[in-house]
């Protein structure tokens, strides 16, 4: 019982902290899609960088 009360208290503390402004679901979806696309692009960019450095190393050898 005491644990449950403590959990409730900690939850109240979390609720009082300022949260991110809630966006409409469409905006959230677009935002998450944009982030996913950016991450994918970063992976592609990093992959091409690795390929380029591998090619340079191979050329040296």
PyMOL Python script that loads the backbone (N, CA, C, O; Angstrom):
from pymol import cmd

cmd.read_pdbstr("""\
ATOM      1  N   UNK A   1       0.827  -1.198   0.000  1.00  0.00           N
ATOM      2  CA  UNK A   1       0.000   0.000   0.000  1.00  0.00           C
ATOM      3  C   UNK A   1       0.866   1.254   0.000  1.00  0.00           C
ATOM      4  O   UNK A   1       0.599   2.216  -0.720  1.00  0.00           O
ATOM      5  N   UNK A   2       1.898   1.219   0.817  1.00  0.00           N
ATOM      6  CA  UNK A   2       2.781   2.371   0.886  1.00  0.00           C
ATOM      7  C   UNK A   2       3.469   2.588  -0.476  1.00  0.00           C
ATOM      8  O   UNK A   2       3.641   3.720  -0.926  1.00  0.00           O
ATOM      9  N   UNK A   3       3.852   1.481  -1.112  1.00  0.00           N
ATOM     10  CA  UNK A   3       4.506   1.557  -2.422  1.00  0.00           C
ATOM     11  C   UNK A   3       3.594   2.184  -3.458  1.00  0.00           C
ATOM     12  O   UNK A   3       4.036   2.987  -4.280  1.00  0.00           O
ATOM     13  N   UNK A   4       2.311   1.815  -3.419  1.00  0.00           N
ATOM     14  CA  UNK A   4       1.346   2.358  -4.371  1.00  0.00           C
ATOM     15  C   UNK A   4       1.194   3.868  -4.167  1.00  0.00           C
ATOM     16  O   UNK A   4       1.103   4.630  -5.129  1.00  0.00           O
ATOM     17  N   UNK A   5       1.169   4.288  -2.886  1.00  0.00           N
ATOM     18  CA  UNK A   5       1.044   5.712  -2.580  1.00  0.00           C
ATOM     19  C   UNK A   5       2.279   6.465  -3.082  1.00  0.00           C
ATOM     20  O   UNK A   5       2.173   7.563  -3.628  1.00  0.00           O
ATOM     21  N   UNK A   6       3.442   5.858  -2.886  1.00  0.00           N
ATOM     22  CA  UNK A   6       4.681   6.483  -3.350  1.00  0.00           C
ATOM     23  C   UNK A   6       4.679   6.607  -4.872  1.00  0.00           C
ATOM     24  O   UNK A   6       5.100   7.620  -5.430  1.00  0.00           O
ATOM     25  N   UNK A   7       4.191   5.545  -5.534  1.00  0.00           N
ATOM     26  CA  UNK A   7       4.119   5.570  -6.999  1.00  0.00           C
ATOM     27  C   UNK A   7       3.186   6.678  -7.461  1.00  0.00           C
ATOM     28  O   UNK A   7       3.481   7.396  -8.416  1.00  0.00           O
ATOM     29  N   UNK A   8       2.044   6.810  -6.765  1.00  0.00           N
ATOM     30  CA  UNK A   8       1.086   7.857  -7.124  1.00  0.00           C
ATOM     31  C   UNK A   8       1.726   9.227  -6.943  1.00  0.00           C
ATOM     32  O   UNK A   8       1.538  10.123  -7.766  1.00  0.00           O
ATOM     33  N   UNK A   9       2.492   9.386  -5.847  1.00  0.00           N
ATOM     34  CA  UNK A   9       3.160  10.658  -5.591  1.00  0.00           C
ATOM     35  C   UNK A   9       4.168  10.984  -6.685  1.00  0.00           C
ATOM     36  O   UNK A   9       4.245  12.125  -7.141  1.00  0.00           O
ATOM     37  N   UNK A  10       4.941   9.984  -7.108  1.00  0.00           N
ATOM     38  CA  UNK A  10       5.942  10.221  -8.149  1.00  0.00           C
ATOM     39  C   UNK A  10       5.260  10.558  -9.477  1.00  0.00           C
ATOM     40  O   UNK A  10       5.757  11.373 -10.254  1.00  0.00           O
ATOM     41  N   UNK A  11       4.113   9.914  -9.723  1.00  0.00           N
ATOM     42  CA  UNK A  11       3.366  10.211 -10.948  1.00  0.00           C
ATOM     43  C   UNK A  11       2.876  11.649 -10.950  1.00  0.00           C
ATOM     44  O   UNK A  11       2.902  12.316 -11.985  1.00  0.00           O
ATOM     45  N   UNK A  12       2.428  12.132  -9.790  1.00  0.00           N
ATOM     46  CA  UNK A  12       1.970  13.510  -9.683  1.00  0.00           C
ATOM     47  C   UNK A  12       3.129  14.455  -9.982  1.00  0.00           C
ATOM     48  O   UNK A  12       2.952  15.474 -10.649  1.00  0.00           O
ATOM     49  N   UNK A  13       4.311  14.111  -9.486  1.00  0.00           N
ATOM     50  CA  UNK A  13       5.491  14.938  -9.738  1.00  0.00           C
ATOM     51  C   UNK A  13       5.787  15.024 -11.227  1.00  0.00           C
ATOM     52  O   UNK A  13       6.130  16.088 -11.741  1.00  0.00           O
ATOM     53  N   UNK A  14       5.649  13.888 -11.919  1.00  0.00           N
ATOM     54  CA  UNK A  14       5.888  13.865 -13.358  1.00  0.00           C
ATOM     55  C   UNK A  14       4.860  14.714 -14.091  1.00  0.00           C
ATOM     56  O   UNK A  14       5.183  15.421 -15.046  1.00  0.00           O
ATOM     57  N   UNK A  15       3.588  14.631 -13.618  1.00  0.00           N
ATOM     58  CA  UNK A  15       2.511  15.355 -14.285  1.00  0.00           C
ATOM     59  C   UNK A  15       2.718  16.866 -14.177  1.00  0.00           C
ATOM     60  O   UNK A  15       2.333  17.618 -15.073  1.00  0.00           O
ATOM     61  N   UNK A  16       3.333  17.308 -13.067  1.00  0.00           N
ATOM     62  CA  UNK A  16       3.503  18.748 -12.858  1.00  0.00           C
ATOM     63  C   UNK A  16       4.634  19.329 -13.710  1.00  0.00           C
ATOM     64  O   UNK A  16       4.672  20.537 -13.944  1.00  0.00           O
ATOM     65  N   UNK A  17       5.561  18.473 -14.178  1.00  0.00           N
ATOM     66  CA  UNK A  17       6.664  18.975 -14.996  1.00  0.00           C
ATOM     67  C   UNK A  17       6.134  19.419 -16.355  1.00  0.00           C
ATOM     68  O   UNK A  17       5.219  18.790 -16.887  1.00  0.00           O
ATOM     69  N   UNK A  18       6.683  20.484 -16.928  1.00  0.00           N
ATOM     70  CA  UNK A  18       6.185  20.965 -18.228  1.00  0.00           C
ATOM     71  C   UNK A  18       6.377  19.925 -19.317  1.00  0.00           C
ATOM     72  O   UNK A  18       7.447  19.328 -19.437  1.00  0.00           O
ATOM     73  N   UNK A  19       5.347  19.714 -20.099  1.00  0.00           N
ATOM     74  CA  UNK A  19       5.395  18.717 -21.170  1.00  0.00           C
ATOM     75  C   UNK A  19       5.525  19.408 -22.514  1.00  0.00           C
ATOM     76  O   UNK A  19       5.324  20.616 -22.640  1.00  0.00           O
ATOM     77  N   UNK A  20       5.865  18.613 -23.508  1.00  0.00           N
ATOM     78  CA  UNK A  20       5.898  19.117 -24.882  1.00  0.00           C
ATOM     79  C   UNK A  20       4.483  19.511 -25.280  1.00  0.00           C
ATOM     80  O   UNK A  20       3.525  18.824 -24.929  1.00  0.00           O
ATOM     81  N   UNK A  21       4.347  20.615 -26.012  1.00  0.00           N
ATOM     82  CA  UNK A  21       3.023  21.080 -26.436  1.00  0.00           C
ATOM     83  C   UNK A  21       2.378  19.991 -27.287  1.00  0.00           C
ATOM     84  O   UNK A  21       2.953  19.590 -28.299  1.00  0.00           O
ATOM     85  N   UNK A  22       1.196  19.503 -26.902  1.00  0.00           N
ATOM     86  CA  UNK A  22       0.550  18.456 -27.703  1.00  0.00           C
ATOM     87  C   UNK A  22       0.174  18.964 -29.085  1.00  0.00           C
ATOM     88  O   UNK A  22      -0.500  19.985 -29.216  1.00  0.00           O
ATOM     89  N   UNK A  23       0.599  18.267 -30.088  1.00  0.00           N
ATOM     90  CA  UNK A  23       0.294  18.653 -31.474  1.00  0.00           C
ATOM     91  C   UNK A  23      -0.876  17.827 -31.988  1.00  0.00           C
ATOM     92  O   UNK A  23      -1.136  16.743 -31.466  1.00  0.00           O
ATOM     93  N   UNK A  24      -1.579  18.311 -32.990  1.00  0.00           N
ATOM     94  CA  UNK A  24      -2.593  17.471 -33.644  1.00  0.00           C
ATOM     95  C   UNK A  24      -1.924  16.209 -34.195  1.00  0.00           C
ATOM     96  O   UNK A  24      -0.749  16.227 -34.561  1.00  0.00           O
ATOM     97  N   UNK A  25      -2.683  15.122 -34.247  1.00  0.00           N
ATOM     98  CA  UNK A  25      -2.089  13.832 -34.636  1.00  0.00           C
ATOM     99  C   UNK A  25      -1.463  13.912 -36.027  1.00  0.00           C
ATOM    100  O   UNK A  25      -0.432  13.287 -36.276  1.00  0.00           O
ATOM    101  N   UNK A  26      -2.074  14.674 -36.932  1.00  0.00           N
ATOM    102  CA  UNK A  26      -1.513  14.820 -38.271  1.00  0.00           C
ATOM    103  C   UNK A  26      -0.118  15.419 -38.219  1.00  0.00           C
ATOM    104  O   UNK A  26       0.797  14.954 -38.899  1.00  0.00           O
ATOM    105  N   UNK A  27       0.037  16.456 -37.404  1.00  0.00           N
ATOM    106  CA  UNK A  27       1.342  17.102 -37.256  1.00  0.00           C
ATOM    107  C   UNK A  27       2.348  16.129 -36.655  1.00  0.00           C
ATOM    108  O   UNK A  27       3.491  16.043 -37.104  1.00  0.00           O
ATOM    109  N   UNK A  28       1.902  15.391 -35.625  1.00  0.00           N
ATOM    110  CA  UNK A  28       2.787  14.419 -34.994  1.00  0.00           C
ATOM    111  C   UNK A  28       3.242  13.375 -35.998  1.00  0.00           C
ATOM    112  O   UNK A  28       4.417  13.009 -36.040  1.00  0.00           O
ATOM    113  N   UNK A  29       2.296  12.895 -36.810  1.00  0.00           N
ATOM    114  CA  UNK A  29       2.631  11.864 -37.795  1.00  0.00           C
ATOM    115  C   UNK A  29       3.637  12.417 -38.789  1.00  0.00           C
ATOM    116  O   UNK A  29       4.621  11.756 -39.123  1.00  0.00           O
ATOM    117  N   UNK A  30       3.384  13.642 -39.262  1.00  0.00           N
ATOM    118  CA  UNK A  30       4.283  14.275 -40.223  1.00  0.00           C
ATOM    119  C   UNK A  30       5.663  14.466 -39.613  1.00  0.00           C
ATOM    120  O   UNK A  30       6.684  14.236 -40.262  1.00  0.00           O
ATOM    121  N   UNK A  31       5.675  14.893 -38.349  1.00  0.00           N
ATOM    122  CA  UNK A  31       6.931  15.144 -37.653  1.00  0.00           C
ATOM    123  C   UNK A  31       7.728  13.855 -37.505  1.00  0.00           C
ATOM    124  O   UNK A  31       8.926  13.820 -37.789  1.00  0.00           O
ATOM    125  N   UNK A  32       7.050  12.788 -37.056  1.00  0.00           N
ATOM    126  CA  UNK A  32       7.741  11.513 -36.869  1.00  0.00           C
ATOM    127  C   UNK A  32       8.217  10.969 -38.217  1.00  0.00           C
ATOM    128  O   UNK A  32       9.295  10.382 -38.310  1.00  0.00           O
ATOM    129  N   UNK A  33       7.409  11.166 -39.258  1.00  0.00           N
ATOM    130  CA  UNK A  33       7.808  10.725 -40.595  1.00  0.00           C
ATOM    131  C   UNK A  33       9.045  11.494 -41.044  1.00  0.00           C
ATOM    132  O   UNK A  33       9.970  10.918 -41.617  1.00  0.00           O
ATOM    133  N   UNK A  34       9.055  12.805 -40.777  1.00  0.00           N
ATOM    134  CA  UNK A  34      10.208  13.634 -41.132  1.00  0.00           C
ATOM    135  C   UNK A  34      11.462  13.183 -40.404  1.00  0.00           C
ATOM    136  O   UNK A  34      12.540  13.109 -40.992  1.00  0.00           O
ATOM    137  N   UNK A  35      11.313  12.881 -39.113  1.00  0.00           N
ATOM    138  CA  UNK A  35      12.456  12.411 -38.324  1.00  0.00           C
ATOM    139  C   UNK A  35      12.957  11.081 -38.872  1.00  0.00           C
ATOM    140  O   UNK A  35      14.163  10.877 -39.012  1.00  0.00           O
ATOM    141  N   UNK A  36      12.022  10.171 -39.184  1.00  0.00           N
ATOM    142  CA  UNK A  36      12.407   8.866 -39.725  1.00  0.00           C
ATOM    143  C   UNK A  36      13.152   9.027 -41.046  1.00  0.00           C
ATOM    144  O   UNK A  36      14.159   8.361 -41.288  1.00  0.00           O
ATOM    145  N   UNK A  37      12.648   9.917 -41.895  1.00  0.00           N
ATOM    146  CA  UNK A  37      13.302  10.168 -43.190  1.00  0.00           C
ATOM    147  C   UNK A  37      14.701  10.729 -42.969  1.00  0.00           C
ATOM    148  O   UNK A  37      15.652  10.320 -43.636  1.00  0.00           O
ATOM    149  N   UNK A  38      14.827  11.675 -42.025  1.00  0.00           N
ATOM    150  CA  UNK A  38      16.129  12.282 -41.740  1.00  0.00           C
ATOM    151  C   UNK A  38      17.108  11.223 -41.270  1.00  0.00           C
ATOM    152  O   UNK A  38      18.257  11.185 -41.712  1.00  0.00           O
ATOM    153  N   UNK A  39      16.641  10.351 -40.358  1.00  0.00           N
ATOM    154  CA  UNK A  39      17.512   9.293 -39.840  1.00  0.00           C
ATOM    155  C   UNK A  39      17.952   8.378 -40.969  1.00  0.00           C
ATOM    156  O   UNK A  39      19.120   7.998 -41.051  1.00  0.00           O
ATOM    157  N   UNK A  40      16.999   8.022 -41.852  1.00  0.00           N
ATOM    158  CA  UNK A  40      17.323   7.146 -42.978  1.00  0.00           C
ATOM    159  C   UNK A  40      18.365   7.823 -43.868  1.00  0.00           C
ATOM    160  O   UNK A  40      19.317   7.184 -44.314  1.00  0.00           O
ATOM    161  N   UNK A  41      18.177   9.126 -44.123  1.00  0.00           N
ATOM    162  CA  UNK A  41      19.128   9.857 -44.962  1.00  0.00           C
ATOM    163  C   UNK A  41      20.505   9.887 -44.307  1.00  0.00           C
ATOM    164  O   UNK A  41      21.519   9.758 -44.992  1.00  0.00           O
ATOM    165  N   UNK A  42      20.549  10.056 -42.980  1.00  0.00           N
ATOM    166  CA  UNK A  42      21.836  10.057 -42.275  1.00  0.00           C
ATOM    167  C   UNK A  42      22.528   8.711 -42.464  1.00  0.00           C
ATOM    168  O   UNK A  42      23.736   8.655 -42.692  1.00  0.00           O
ATOM    169  N   UNK A  43      21.756   7.622 -42.367  1.00  0.00           N
ATOM    170  CA  UNK A  43      22.331   6.284 -42.548  1.00  0.00           C
ATOM    171  C   UNK A  43      22.885   6.136 -43.952  1.00  0.00           C
ATOM    172  O   UNK A  43      23.977   5.599 -44.134  1.00  0.00           O
ATOM    173  N   UNK A  44      22.143   6.606 -44.948  1.00  0.00           N
ATOM    174  CA  UNK A  44      22.597   6.513 -46.345  1.00  0.00           C
ATOM    175  C   UNK A  44      23.886   7.309 -46.512  1.00  0.00           C
ATOM    176  O   UNK A  44      24.838   6.848 -47.142  1.00  0.00           O
ATOM    177  N   UNK A  45      23.904   8.528 -45.930  1.00  0.00           N
ATOM    178  CA  UNK A  45      25.076   9.394 -46.028  1.00  0.00           C
ATOM    179  C   UNK A  45      26.283   8.740 -45.358  1.00  0.00           C
ATOM    180  O   UNK A  45      27.378   8.711 -45.921  1.00  0.00           O
ATOM    181  N   UNK A  46      26.072   8.218 -44.153  1.00  0.00           N
ATOM    182  CA  UNK A  46      27.168   7.564 -43.440  1.00  0.00           C
ATOM    183  C   UNK A  46      27.651   6.337 -44.198  1.00  0.00           C
ATOM    184  O   UNK A  46      28.850   6.064 -44.260  1.00  0.00           O
ATOM    185  N   UNK A  47      26.706   5.597 -44.776  1.00  0.00           N
ATOM    186  CA  UNK A  47      27.070   4.418 -45.558  1.00  0.00           C
ATOM    187  C   UNK A  47      27.944   4.785 -46.739  1.00  0.00           C
ATOM    188  O   UNK A  47      28.927   4.100 -47.023  1.00  0.00           O
ATOM    189  N   UNK A  48      27.592   5.871 -47.439  1.00  0.00           N
ATOM    190  CA  UNK A  48      28.392   6.298 -48.589  1.00  0.00           C
ATOM    191  C   UNK A  48      29.765   6.781 -48.128  1.00  0.00           C
ATOM    192  O   UNK A  48      30.764   6.571 -48.817  1.00  0.00           O
ATOM    193  N   UNK A  49      29.814   7.432 -46.958  1.00  0.00           N
ATOM    194  CA  UNK A  49      31.100   7.871 -46.402  1.00  0.00           C
ATOM    195  C   UNK A  49      31.981   6.668 -46.117  1.00  0.00           C
ATOM    196  O   UNK A  49      33.158   6.655 -46.479  1.00  0.00           O
ATOM    197  N   UNK A  50      31.410   5.649 -45.464  1.00  0.00           N
ATOM    198  CA  UNK A  50      32.177   4.438 -45.167  1.00  0.00           C
ATOM    199  C   UNK A  50      32.671   3.802 -46.461  1.00  0.00           C
ATOM    200  O   UNK A  50      33.824   3.378 -46.542  1.00  0.00           O
ATOM    201  N   UNK A  51      31.800   3.731 -47.482  1.00  0.00           N
ATOM    202  CA  UNK A  51      32.180   3.127 -48.756  1.00  0.00           C
ATOM    203  C   UNK A  51      33.343   3.901 -49.372  1.00  0.00           C
ATOM    204  O   UNK A  51      34.277   3.309 -49.913  1.00  0.00           O
ATOM    205  N   UNK A  52      33.274   5.230 -49.284  1.00  0.00           N
ATOM    206  CA  UNK A  52      34.330   6.062 -49.848  1.00  0.00           C
ATOM    207  C   UNK A  52      35.659   5.832 -49.137  1.00  0.00           C
ATOM    208  O   UNK A  52      36.698   5.686 -49.781  1.00  0.00           O
ATOM    209  N   UNK A  53      35.623   5.801 -47.789  1.00  0.00           N
ATOM    210  CA  UNK A  53      36.870   5.580 -47.044  1.00  0.00           C
ATOM    211  C   UNK A  53      37.410   4.190 -47.313  1.00  0.00           C
ATOM    212  O   UNK A  53      38.623   4.008 -47.415  1.00  0.00           O
ATOM    213  N   UNK A  54      36.528   3.200 -47.432  1.00  0.00           N
ATOM    214  CA  UNK A  54      36.962   1.834 -47.761  1.00  0.00           C
ATOM    215  C   UNK A  54      37.653   1.832 -49.118  1.00  0.00           C
ATOM    216  O   UNK A  54      38.682   1.178 -49.289  1.00  0.00           O
ATOM    217  N   UNK A  55      37.102   2.552 -50.075  1.00  0.00           N
ATOM    218  CA  UNK A  55      37.697   2.612 -51.409  1.00  0.00           C
ATOM    219  C   UNK A  55      39.076   3.263 -51.346  1.00  0.00           C
ATOM    220  O   UNK A  55      40.011   2.813 -52.008  1.00  0.00           O
ATOM    221  N   UNK A  56      39.201   4.332 -50.542  1.00  0.00           N
ATOM    222  CA  UNK A  56      40.496   5.001 -50.394  1.00  0.00           C
ATOM    223  C   UNK A  56      41.527   4.068 -49.781  1.00  0.00           C
ATOM    224  O   UNK A  56      42.670   4.005 -50.234  1.00  0.00           O
ATOM    225  N   UNK A  57      41.112   3.341 -48.745  1.00  0.00           N
ATOM    226  CA  UNK A  57      42.018   2.399 -48.077  1.00  0.00           C
ATOM    227  C   UNK A  57      42.429   1.302 -49.049  1.00  0.00           C
ATOM    228  O   UNK A  57      43.597   0.914 -49.091  1.00  0.00           O
ATOM    229  N   UNK A  58      41.479   0.800 -49.828  1.00  0.00           N
ATOM    230  CA  UNK A  58      41.770  -0.248 -50.807  1.00  0.00           C
ATOM    231  C   UNK A  58      42.730   0.281 -51.869  1.00  0.00           C
ATOM    232  O   UNK A  58      43.622  -0.443 -52.313  1.00  0.00           O
ATOM    233  N   UNK A  59      42.554   1.539 -52.281  1.00  0.00           N
ATOM    234  CA  UNK A  59      43.432   2.143 -53.292  1.00  0.00           C
ATOM    235  C   UNK A  59      44.853   2.270 -52.752  1.00  0.00           C
ATOM    236  O   UNK A  59      45.823   2.092 -53.488  1.00  0.00           O
ATOM    237  N   UNK A  60      44.971   2.583 -51.445  1.00  0.00           N
ATOM    238  CA  UNK A  60      46.296   2.703 -50.830  1.00  0.00           C
ATOM    239  C   UNK A  60      46.991   1.356 -50.792  1.00  0.00           C
ATOM    240  O   UNK A  60      48.197   1.266 -51.022  1.00  0.00           O
ATOM    241  N   UNK A  61      46.229   0.304 -50.500  1.00  0.00           N
ATOM    242  CA  UNK A  61      46.826  -1.029 -50.414  1.00  0.00           C
ATOM    243  C   UNK A  61      47.040  -1.505 -51.804  1.00  0.00           C
ATOM    244  O   UNK A  61      47.536  -2.613 -52.007  1.00  0.00           O
TER     245      UNK A  61
END
""", "prot")
cmd.dss("prot")
cmd.show_as("cartoon", "prot")
cmd.util.cbc("prot")
cmd.orient("prot")
